[in-house]
Amino acid sequence: MSSRRGLYARLNYLTRSAAGGQAMADAGIAVTRGTLHRWLQHKQTPRQPRPY
């Protein structure tokens, strides 16, 4: 993610519709409601995925 604004724009898109939620699930993004809330409130940021 190149900018903080880009992250939050994408989170808003992904969390406003069932299709966005399905896209996150398809990408393997499993997040609790509390974590998602903190992301949207700018209190926490997602960390980089672990390499496998």
Backbone atoms as SQL, in Angstrom:
CREATE TABLE atoms (id INTEGER PRIMARY KEY, chain TEXT, resi INTEGER, resn TEXT, atom TEXT, x REAL, y REAL, z REAL);
INSERT INTO atoms VALUES
  (1, 'A', 1, 'MET', 'N', 0.854, -1.158, 0.000),
  (2, 'A', 1, 'MET', 'CA', 0.000, 0.000, 0.000),
  (3, 'A', 1, 'MET', 'C', 0.903, 1.224, 0.000),
  (4, 'A', 2, 'SER', 'N', 0.678, 2.089, -0.949),
  (5, 'A', 2, 'SER', 'CA', 1.581, 3.224, -1.100),
  (6, 'A', 2, 'SER', 'C', 1.196, 4.422, -0.239),
  (7, 'A', 3, 'SER', 'N', -0.032, 4.485, 0.228),
  (8, 'A', 3, 'SER', 'CA', -0.421, 5.629, 1.050),
  (9, 'A', 3, 'SER', 'C', -1.496, 5.219, 2.050),
  (10, 'A', 4, 'ARG', 'N', -1.547, 5.939, 3.149),
  (11, 'A', 4, 'ARG', 'CA', -2.556, 5.677, 4.175),
  (12, 'A', 4, 'ARG', 'C', -3.955, 5.884, 3.604),
  (13, 'A', 5, 'ARG', 'N', -4.135, 6.914, 2.793),
  (14, 'A', 5, 'ARG', 'CA', -5.434, 7.180, 2.211),
  (15, 'A', 5, 'ARG', 'C', -5.860, 6.025, 1.317),
  (16, 'A', 6, 'GLY', 'N', -4.925, 5.448, 0.578),
  (17, 'A', 6, 'GLY', 'CA', -5.227, 4.317, -0.287),
  (18, 'A', 6, 'GLY', 'C', -5.711, 3.112, 0.499),
  (19, 'A', 7, 'LEU', 'N', -5.098, 2.858, 1.639),
  (20, 'A', 7, 'LEU', 'CA', -5.506, 1.750, 2.499),
  (21, 'A', 7, 'LEU', 'C', -6.943, 1.937, 2.959),
  (22, 'A', 8, 'TYR', 'N', -7.269, 3.109, 3.444),
  (23, 'A', 8, 'TYR', 'CA', -8.609, 3.323, 3.993),
  (24, 'A', 8, 'TYR', 'C', -9.676, 3.379, 2.900),
  (25, 'A', 9, 'ALA', 'N', -9.310, 3.873, 1.734),
  (26, 'A', 9, 'ALA', 'CA', -10.255, 3.850, 0.612),
  (27, 'A', 9, 'ALA', 'C', -10.576, 2.403, 0.248),
  (28, 'A', 10, 'ARG', 'N', -9.565, 1.545, 0.219),
  (29, 'A', 10, 'ARG', 'CA', -9.792, 0.139, -0.110),
  (30, 'A', 10, 'ARG', 'C', -10.576, -0.576, 0.985),
  (31, 'A', 11, 'LEU', 'N', -10.261, -0.267, 2.237),
  (32, 'A', 11, 'LEU', 'CA', -11.020, -0.880, 3.336),
  (33, 'A', 11, 'LEU', 'C', -12.487, -0.480, 3.270),
  (34, 'A', 12, 'ASN', 'N', -12.753, 0.785, 2.991),
  (35, 'A', 12, 'ASN', 'CA', -14.149, 1.226, 2.869),
  (36, 'A', 12, 'ASN', 'C', -14.849, 0.481, 1.749),
  (37, 'A', 13, 'TYR', 'N', -14.183, 0.336, 0.616),
  (38, 'A', 13, 'TYR', 'CA', -14.782, -0.390, -0.503),
  (39, 'A', 13, 'TYR', 'C', -15.067, -1.841, -0.127),
  (40, 'A', 14, 'LEU', 'N', -14.104, -2.476, 0.525),
  (41, 'A', 14, 'LEU', 'CA', -14.235, -3.898, 0.841),
  (42, 'A', 14, 'LEU', 'C', -15.224, -4.185, 1.963),
  (43, 'A', 15, 'THR', 'N', -15.505, -3.212, 2.792),
  (44, 'A', 15, 'THR', 'CA', -16.385, -3.467, 3.935),
  (45, 'A', 15, 'THR', 'C', -17.806, -2.961, 3.728),
  (46, 'A', 16, 'ARG', 'N', -18.095, -2.338, 2.606),
  (47, 'A', 16, 'ARG', 'CA', -19.423, -1.764, 2.384),
  (48, 'A', 16, 'ARG', 'C', -20.369, -2.679, 1.622),
  (49, 'A', 17, 'SER', 'N', -19.876, -3.823, 1.147),
  (50, 'A', 17, 'SER', 'CA', -20.751, -4.689, 0.366),
  (51, 'A', 17, 'SER', 'C', -20.438, -6.155, 0.642),
  (52, 'A', 18, 'ALA', 'N', -21.395, -7.006, 0.333),
  (53, 'A', 18, 'ALA', 'CA', -21.180, -8.448, 0.469),
  (54, 'A', 18, 'ALA', 'C', -20.098, -8.917, -0.495),
  (55, 'A', 19, 'ALA', 'N', -20.054, -8.317, -1.682),
  (56, 'A', 19, 'ALA', 'CA', -19.030, -8.695, -2.665),
  (57, 'A', 19, 'ALA', 'C', -17.634, -8.351, -2.153),
  (58, 'A', 20, 'GLY', 'N', -17.507, -7.228, -1.460),
  (59, 'A', 20, 'GLY', 'CA', -16.219, -6.853, -0.879),
  (60, 'A', 20, 'GLY', 'C', -15.797, -7.827, 0.201),
  (61, 'A', 21, 'GLY', 'N', -16.741, -8.215, 1.044),
  (62, 'A', 21, 'GLY', 'CA', -16.443, -9.210, 2.069),
  (63, 'A', 21, 'GLY', 'C', -16.032, -10.534, 1.464),
  (64, 'A', 22, 'GLN', 'N', -16.680, -10.925, 0.379),
  (65, 'A', 22, 'GLN', 'CA', -16.321, -12.170, -0.309),
  (66, 'A', 22, 'GLN', 'C', -14.937, -12.051, -0.938),
  (67, 'A', 23, 'ALA', 'N', -14.621, -10.889, -1.470),
  (68, 'A', 23, 'ALA', 'CA', -13.296, -10.673, -2.058),
  (69, 'A', 23, 'ALA', 'C', -12.208, -10.808, -0.998),
  (70, 'A', 24, 'MET', 'N', -12.457, -10.273, 0.203),
  (71, 'A', 24, 'MET', 'CA', -11.487, -10.422, 1.289),
  (72, 'A', 24, 'MET', 'C', -11.338, -11.891, 1.676),
  (73, 'A', 25, 'ALA', 'N', -12.442, -12.617, 1.762),
  (74, 'A', 25, 'ALA', 'CA', -12.389, -14.041, 2.107),
  (75, 'A', 25, 'ALA', 'C', -11.639, -14.823, 1.033),
  (76, 'A', 26, 'ASP', 'N', -11.894, -14.510, -0.231),
  (77, 'A', 26, 'ASP', 'CA', -11.217, -15.188, -1.332),
  (78, 'A', 26, 'ASP', 'C', -9.715, -14.929, -1.310),
  (79, 'A', 27, 'ALA', 'N', -9.321, -13.750, -0.831),
  (80, 'A', 27, 'ALA', 'CA', -7.902, -13.394, -0.753),
  (81, 'A', 27, 'ALA', 'C', -7.241, -13.954, 0.504),
  (82, 'A', 28, 'GLY', 'N', -8.026, -14.607, 1.353),
  (83, 'A', 28, 'GLY', 'CA', -7.467, -15.185, 2.576),
  (84, 'A', 28, 'GLY', 'C', -7.337, -14.193, 3.711),
  (85, 'A', 29, 'ILE', 'N', -8.054, -13.094, 3.638),
  (86, 'A', 29, 'ILE', 'CA', -8.017, -12.086, 4.695),
  (87, 'A', 29, 'ILE', 'C', -9.108, -12.414, 5.698),
  (88, 'A', 30, 'ALA', 'N', -8.695, -12.871, 6.851),
  (89, 'A', 30, 'ALA', 'CA', -9.634, -13.177, 7.923),
  (90, 'A', 30, 'ALA', 'C', -9.346, -12.189, 9.053),
  (91, 'A', 31, 'VAL', 'N', -10.302, -11.348, 9.322),
  (92, 'A', 31, 'VAL', 'CA', -10.096, -10.290, 10.311),
  (93, 'A', 31, 'VAL', 'C', -11.292, -10.265, 11.255),
  (94, 'A', 32, 'THR', 'N', -11.021, -10.025, 12.530),
  (95, 'A', 32, 'THR', 'CA', -12.117, -9.930, 13.484),
  (96, 'A', 32, 'THR', 'C', -12.810, -8.576, 13.331),
  (97, 'A', 33, 'ARG', 'N', -14.020, -8.506, 13.791),
  (98, 'A', 33, 'ARG', 'CA', -14.785, -7.260, 13.718),
  (99, 'A', 33, 'ARG', 'C', -14.063, -6.134, 14.463),
  (100, 'A', 34, 'GLY', 'N', -13.482, -6.451, 15.616),
  (101, 'A', 34, 'GLY', 'CA', -12.772, -5.437, 16.406),
  (102, 'A', 34, 'GLY', 'C', -11.548, -4.899, 15.686),
  (103, 'A', 35, 'THR', 'N', -10.778, -5.779, 15.067),
  (104, 'A', 35, 'THR', 'CA', -9.598, -5.347, 14.325),
  (105, 'A', 35, 'THR', 'C', -10.002, -4.473, 13.145),
  (106, 'A', 36, 'LEU', 'N', -11.014, -4.894, 12.420),
  (107, 'A', 36, 'LEU', 'CA', -11.493, -4.098, 11.294),
  (108, 'A', 36, 'LEU', 'C', -11.951, -2.725, 11.767),
  (109, 'A', 37, 'HIS', 'N', -12.632, -2.665, 12.888),
  (110, 'A', 37, 'HIS', 'CA', -13.082, -1.388, 13.443),
  (111, 'A', 37, 'HIS', 'C', -11.880, -0.496, 13.767),
  (112, 'A', 38, 'ARG', 'N', -10.830, -1.060, 14.375),
  (113, 'A', 38, 'ARG', 'CA', -9.640, -0.269, 14.694),
  (114, 'A', 38, 'ARG', 'C', -8.934, 0.209, 13.425),
  (115, 'A', 39, 'TRP', 'N', -8.929, -0.611, 12.364),
  (116, 'A', 39, 'TRP', 'CA', -8.347, -0.168, 11.097),
  (117, 'A', 39, 'TRP', 'C', -9.098, 1.041, 10.568),
  (118, 'A', 40, 'LEU', 'N', -10.416, 0.959, 10.585),
  (119, 'A', 40, 'LEU', 'CA', -11.228, 2.048, 10.034),
  (120, 'A', 40, 'LEU', 'C', -11.175, 3.307, 10.903),
  (121, 'A', 41, 'GLN', 'N', -10.882, 3.154, 12.192),
  (122, 'A', 41, 'GLN', 'CA', -10.761, 4.295, 13.095),
  (123, 'A', 41, 'GLN', 'C', -9.336, 4.844, 13.145),
  (124, 'A', 42, 'HIS', 'N', -8.445, 4.286, 12.316),
  (125, 'A', 42, 'HIS', 'CA', -7.040, 4.708, 12.249),
  (126, 'A', 42, 'HIS', 'C', -6.300, 4.456, 13.561),
  (127, 'A', 43, 'LYS', 'N', -6.710, 3.473, 14.338),
  (128, 'A', 43, 'LYS', 'CA', -6.058, 3.157, 15.608),
  (129, 'A', 43, 'LYS', 'C', -5.089, 1.987, 15.471),
  (130, 'A', 44, 'GLN', 'N', -5.161, 1.283, 14.367),
  (131, 'A', 44, 'GLN', 'CA', -4.306, 0.132, 14.122),
  (132, 'A', 44, 'GLN', 'C', -4.145, 0.004, 12.618),
  (133, 'A', 45, 'THR', 'N', -2.999, -0.478, 12.173),
  (134, 'A', 45, 'THR', 'CA', -2.803, -0.701, 10.743),
  (135, 'A', 45, 'THR', 'C', -2.502, -2.171, 10.507),
  (136, 'A', 46, 'PRO', 'N', -2.884, -2.677, 9.350),
  (137, 'A', 46, 'PRO', 'CA', -2.578, -4.064, 9.040),
  (138, 'A', 46, 'PRO', 'C', -1.072, -4.262, 8.925),
  (139, 'A', 47, 'ARG', 'N', -0.623, -5.447, 9.315),
  (140, 'A', 47, 'ARG', 'CA', 0.799, -5.723, 9.166),
  (141, 'A', 47, 'ARG', 'C', 1.021, -6.475, 7.864),
  (142, 'A', 48, 'GLN', 'N', 2.263, -6.520, 7.457),
  (143, 'A', 48, 'GLN', 'CA', 2.608, -7.221, 6.227),
  (144, 'A', 48, 'GLN', 'C', 2.353, -8.715, 6.402),
  (145, 'A', 49, 'PRO', 'N', 1.904, -9.388, 5.351),
  (146, 'A', 49, 'PRO', 'CA', 1.681, -10.839, 5.453),
  (147, 'A', 49, 'PRO', 'C', 2.990, -11.576, 5.680),
  (148, 'A', 50, 'ARG', 'N', 2.897, -12.679, 6.377),
  (149, 'A', 50, 'ARG', 'CA', 4.076, -13.508, 6.621),
  (150, 'A', 50, 'ARG', 'C', 4.425, -14.286, 5.362),
  (151, 'A', 51, 'PRO', 'N', 5.715, -14.389, 5.037),
  (152, 'A', 51, 'PRO', 'CA', 6.102, -15.211, 3.887),
  (153, 'A', 51, 'PRO', 'C', 5.956, -16.693, 4.247),
  (154, 'A', 52, 'TYR', 'N', 5.537, -17.474, 3.299),
  (155, 'A', 52, 'TYR', 'CA', 5.363, -18.909, 3.553),
  (156, 'A', 52, 'TYR', 'C', 6.462, -19.708, 2.958);
